[in-house]
Amino acid sequence: MGCSCSEKQLSAPGVDTALLEPYLSQYADKEGSLISVLQKAQEIYGWLPSGLLLYIARRMGVPPAKVIGVVTFYTQFRTKPVGKHLILLCQGTACHVNGSPAIEEAVREHLGVEEGEISANGLFTYNNVACLGCCSLAPAMMIGESTYGGLTKEKAVKILKEIEREDTAG
Ligand code: FES
């Protein structure tokens, strides 16, 4: 009986790998491009499921252990699903002294989740991160590509409510 391991490795259950294909075709054979392929994959899918990591390893001809090693080494990579909007709450020094712990408390209470979990409506996940590089705006957070600064507890919750309203309206 023939073995179908290679076929299995070339599919990633529940993930449309076609979205990553243009990038893989361009970079799969280029040495040193594993991190940028993983970054692109995370940009497309929001996180990196294990089936996708195996697929990338197979397509790039690198051992799965190496791919998994890279993903677990760099904190930028996510191996758990996230909500539609990823909130990055800055807990760097400038933000911390300007009240970021209280912002986290307000965000956590509003969403009803702990760090890394998905809110019940599927819209948000929040993660604490080190300096976002915009300390003059402290305390700050990013949601997707947008940066929000000068936060108070009320302002942070208002921003979340606005996004919720836009999402449910559209
Ligand atoms: S410490 Fe928060 S942006 Fe720098």
Residues whose N, C-alpha, C, O or C-beta is under 5 A from the ligand:
A	BS01	FES	C90 G92 T93 A94 C95 C131 L132 G133 C134 C135 A138 A140
